[in-house]
Amino acid sequence: MSPVSSAARGEATIDRAELVRELGAARITLVDVLSPESYAATHIPGAINLPVADIPHDAARALPDRNAPIVVYCGSPT
């Protein structure tokens, strides 16, 4: 069985310029999946915090529109 590519799963990458443009136009939801402590220390402005461990029980509340474009990151804005 071959692995399914991220594109086939509906996943894609986004570059920095596109991220800035899409955030500015409010066309995406930006999700930081690091711990609340890491999020508080440094995060991309406009991101919401949804730690990986909380996704199973908090994703529906934090991301109610299942069809909305979502960008997820797990590192500091470098």
URJO-V285652 format. One record per helix or strand. SS is the DSSP state (~ for helix, > for strand). FROM is the first residue (numbers start at 0). TO is the last residue. If there is no record, write none. Layout:
BEGIN
{{SS	FROM	TO} {SS	FROM	TO}}
END
This chain:
BEGIN
{{~	15	23} {>	28	31} {~	35	40} {>	47	48} {~	51	61} {>	69	72}}
END
